[in-house]
Amino acid sequence: MPLFVLLEFLTAPFKSQKQKPNVKLGNFNMNPEQDAFDIWSKAGTAGMNKYLAGSREHKTQFWTAGAGWYAKNLRDEQLDLISYLHHLSERIKLMQLLANMMEDEEVSLRDAATLLKNLCSDCPPQSLPHQSHD
């Protein structure tokens, strides 16, 4: 049974309940400069690694492409981002719903942990099952 089917089955009775108040997160002892450094140093390192890996994989000189090629590929990436954002937002909603269910003790910690592991995993999308049209 796919995860989304299980989650829909498990969470459907609770979707119409009113929202619980948001809990404020703590300070985490960080200032804006530290946060900015953390974000951009990680992004810089990740960007350099991705660029160099792509250069090795495709054996090309990325900077030599024409503007039309960059525009087409950027458009494709933007369309992918919309799908990614949609599914990420849906996963966040399910995690919030699961947290409410845990708070109200409507789901066991073991079941909640299993669902959270699946929701937060880094596994890629699953392949479609082979369907015969005989």
Order of alpha helices (4+ residues) and beta strands (2+ residues): alpha-alpha-alpha-alpha
